[in-house]
Amino acid sequence: MVRIILSRVIKSKEINAEDRLKKAESSSVQGVITESAANIANVVKRGNRIYTNAMHGLAEHDLELLKKNKKQIVKLSAEVDELSDNVFYFIKNLDESSLSASNFYLNILGYLQDMTQSLEYISKVSHKHVNNNHKKLTPTQTKELKDLDDRFETFFINIINAFRTESFEEVGVILNRKTELINSVSDKINKQIERTRADESSPKNTTLYFSLLIETKDLLNATMSILDEYYSSYDKSASNFSSWLKKISLLDFK
């Protein structure tokens, strides 16, 4: 029994270590880009879970799930902030005196902070709504949020796969879905406006629902900005990640 418990504790610690964001330690542009990709995949993976738990906890009025979710996003936000706190040493450690490389890293960190701020807000207002024992969202609102969650699930998984396998040509494919996803959120905002003017009777629910949709749009924009940052540097003629890194380190960051 002791061995089983120890095994579980060790496994849990290993998972936590794998999930934890890593400070940029490489002194080369190539290394920084690779390390950033790993962190992005990590943030998106955890962000996906946090977003889904917020939507599910809100729909089911699952206060315990929402409490745990708040802790998870606070932890993730703290880790992203730690990366920002390390920026001075990162810039000092670079081999090349490369303004472009430093800007690349700073932009990525800024967008990651934007992502975690949106997730923190979504998690916080969902928890507050249920904790204060307000009415459940309407079935229509719940269905629409489930639709958004499903779309984001696919979106986030595609990003995770692209960054983990370093297949950055896939980033362009994902970017092409931006308009579709933005339109999906905007469409739900417009529908809620129509419902509010016609027959919506709960100010609390309406305010919460608008807040969730607007913050979801901000989350989407921050995530897309990260993809833009990578894709703008991507050499479409490069046949694989290694040749792209070689070109980018020799040409783009001189």
KAPE-V994085 format. One record per run of one state. SS is the DSSP state (h for helix, s for strand, l for the rest). FROM is the first residue (numbers start at 1). TO is the last residue. If there is no record, write none. Layout:
ss=SS from=FROM to=TO
ss=SS from=FROM to=TO
This chain:
ss=l from=1 to=1
ss=h from=2 to=19
ss=l from=20 to=28
ss=h from=29 to=60
ss=l from=61 to=62
ss=h from=63 to=85
ss=l from=86 to=86
ss=h from=87 to=93
ss=l from=94 to=98
ss=h from=99 to=131
ss=l from=132 to=138
ss=h from=139 to=164
ss=l from=165 to=168
ss=h from=169 to=175
ss=l from=176 to=177
ss=h from=178 to=198
ss=l from=199 to=202
ss=h from=203 to=231
ss=l from=232 to=240
ss=h from=241 to=252
ss=l from=253 to=254
